[in-house]
Amino acid sequence: TYLRPSGQAQVRLALEVAFLTHRGETRRSGEPYITHPVAVTIILAKTQMDKATLCAGLLHDTVEDTALTFDEVQSLFGPTVRKIVEGETKVSKLPKMVRAQIDEPAEVELDMRTKAEEQVENLRSMFIAMAEDWRIVVVKLADRLHNMRTLGVLPTDKARRIARETLDIYAPIAMRLGMNAVRMEFEDLGFSALY
């Protein structure tokens, strides 16, 4: 309700696009996939983020998971929404890429590639993304927060890995951004999954 009517209309359009592109997809819990981007956007709206960020929250998984392209996002919602969605998509891939590099067999000892270095690399990547537009990181934090809230449907080992990553990377970033409520919830959920 804090948005102007034109902003509300754009968010409504993003909701419709997200609903149509994710149609038929389900989460691991069996819920329709659209529940995730809606929950992410509710988290963003509670902090009164601008309309571009709310639209990006609704669309953050569409290009990665559906046939929608970045060009189509831009033509429907403008270059700012595209930039946030594209940045969040890139940031989401970074931890997987770092883990893949660590898991690859190498000719030299991998003792240099410790878990701590992996986490530092992820942290650096997040800050690089934040330098471009801080809203990318805010959308990623909201995405991670909702995923942490629904961690119970994952296998224990995967849930523990995600919890550790959240405590090591995302909680400190939330703290640095002044998002204390998010940091505290990350810590509560993360400690619960780990211990």
C-alpha positions in Angstrom: 0.0 0.0 0.0 3.0 2.3 0.3 3.5 2.3 -3.4 1.7 4.6 -5.8 -1.0 3.1 -8.0 1.4 2.9 -11.0 3.9 1.0 -8.8 1.2 -1.3 -7.5 0.2 -2.0 -11.1 3.7 -2.9 -12.1 4.1 -5.2 -9.2 0.8 -6.8 -10.1 2.1 -7.4 -13.6 5.3 -8.9 -12.2 3.1 -11.2 -10.1 1.1 -12.3 -13.1 4.3 -12.9 -15.2 5.9 -14.9 -12.4 2.7 -16.9 -11.9 2.4 -17.8 -15.6 6.1 -18.6 -16.1 6.2 -20.8 -13.0 2.9 -22.5 -13.7 3.0 -26.2 -13.1 6.3 -26.1 -11.1 6.4 -27.2 -7.5 8.8 -26.8 -4.7 10.4 -29.8 -2.9 7.6 -29.4 -0.3 5.0 -30.0 -3.0 3.7 -26.4 -2.8 3.3 -24.5 -6.1 6.6 -22.8 -6.9 5.0 -19.3 -7.0 4.7 -19.4 -3.2 8.5 -18.8 -3.1 8.8 -15.6 -5.1 5.7 -14.3 -3.4 7.2 -15.0 0.0 10.5 -13.3 -1.0 8.5 -10.2 -2.2 6.6 -10.1 1.1 9.9 -10.0 2.9 11.0 -7.1 0.7 7.7 -5.3 1.0 7.9 -5.4 4.8 11.1 -3.3 4.5 9.3 -1.0 2.0 11.6 -1.6 -0.9 10.9 0.2 -4.2 8.8 -1.2 -7.0 11.8 -2.3 -9.0 13.0 -4.4 -6.1 9.6 -5.9 -5.5 9.3 -6.8 -9.2 12.7 -8.3 -9.1 11.7 -10.3 -6.1 8.8 -11.8 -7.9 10.9 -12.5 -11.0 14.2 -13.5 -9.5 14.0 -17.2 -10.5 12.1 -16.8 -13.8 15.1 -16.5 -16.2 17.0 -19.2 -14.5 14.1 -21.7 -14.2 11.7 -20.8 -17.1 11.7 -19.7 -20.7 11.6 -16.0 -19.8 14.7 -14.1 -21.0 16.5 -11.1 -19.6 15.5 -9.1 -22.7 11.8 -9.9 -22.0 12.2 -8.9 -18.4 13.7 -5.6 -19.6 11.0 -5.0 -22.2 8.2 -5.6 -19.7 9.8 -4.0 -16.6 12.7 -1.8 -17.7 16.5 -1.9 -17.3 16.6 -1.6 -13.5 14.5 -4.7 -12.9 16.5 -6.5 -15.4 19.8 -5.5 -13.7 18.5 -6.7 -10.3 17.2 -10.0 -11.6 20.3 -10.6 -13.7 22.6 -9.7 -10.7 20.7 -11.9 -8.3 20.9 -14.8 -10.8 24.7 -14.4 -11.1 25.1 -14.1 -7.3 23.0 -17.3 -6.8 25.4 -19.3 -9.1 28.6 -18.2 -7.4 28.6 -20.6 -4.4 27.8 -23.5 -6.7 30.7 -22.6 -9.0 33.1 -22.3 -6.1 32.0 -25.6 -4.7 32.4 -27.2 -8.2 36.0 -25.9 -8.4 36.8 -27.4 -5.0 35.2 -30.7 -5.8 37.2 -31.1 -9.1 40.2 -33.4 -8.9 43.4 -31.4 -9.2 47.1 -32.3 -9.7 48.2 -30.3 -6.7 47.1 -30.6 -3.2 43.8 -28.8 -2.5 44.8 -27.9 1.1 45.0 -24.3 -0.2 41.2 -24.5 -1.0 39.9 -24.7 2.5 36.3 -24.3 3.5 37.2 -20.9 5.0 38.6 -19.7 1.6 35.5 -20.9 -0.1 33.4 -18.8 2.2 35.6 -15.8 1.8 35.3 -16.1 -2.0 31.5 -16.2 -1.7 31.6 -13.1 0.5 33.8 -11.2 -1.9 31.4 -12.1 -4.8 28.5 -10.8 -2.8 30.3 -7.5 -2.2 31.2 -7.2 -5.8 27.5 -7.6 -6.7 26.6 -5.1 -4.0 28.9 -2.5 -5.5 26.9 -2.6 -8.7 23.5 -2.2 -7.0 22.8 -3.0 -3.3 19.3 -4.1 -4.2 20.7 -7.2 -5.7 22.0 -8.3 -2.4 18.8 -7.4 -0.6 16.8 -9.6 -3.0 19.3 -12.4 -2.4 19.0 -12.0 1.3 15.2 -12.2 1.1 15.5 -15.3 -1.2 17.9 -17.0 1.3 15.7 -16.0 4.3 12.6 -17.7 2.7 14.7 -20.8 1.8 16.0 -21.0 5.4 12.4 -20.8 6.6 11.6 -23.9 4.5 14.8 -25.8 5.2 13.0 -28.6 6.9 12.0 -30.3 3.6 15.6 -30.9 2.6 17.9 -33.8 3.4 19.8 -33.2 6.6 23.2 -33.0 5.0 22.1 -30.4 2.4 20.2 -28.4 5.1 23.3 -28.3 7.3 25.5 -27.1 4.4 23.0 -24.3 3.6 22.7 -23.4 7.2 26.5 -23.2 7.6 26.8 -21.0 4.4 24.0 -18.8 5.7 25.8 -18.3 9.1 29.1 -17.7 7.5 28.1 -15.4 4.6 24.6 -14.1 4.6 24.1 -13.3 8.3 27.2 -11.0 8.4 26.1 -9.3 5.2 22.7 -8.7 6.7 24.4 -7.2 9.8 26.5 -4.9 7.7 23.5 -3.7 5.8 21.7 -2.9 9.1 19.1 -5.6 8.6 19.3 -6.9 12.1 16.0 -8.7 12.1 17.1 -10.7 9.1 20.5 -11.4 10.6 18.9 -12.7 13.8 16.5 -14.9 11.9 19.4 -16.3 9.9 21.2 -17.1 13.1 18.2 -18.7 14.8 17.3 -20.8 11.7 21.0 -21.7 11.0 21.8 -22.7 14.6 18.6 -24.8 14.7 19.6 -26.7 11.5 23.2 -27.2 12.6 22.7 -28.0 16.3 
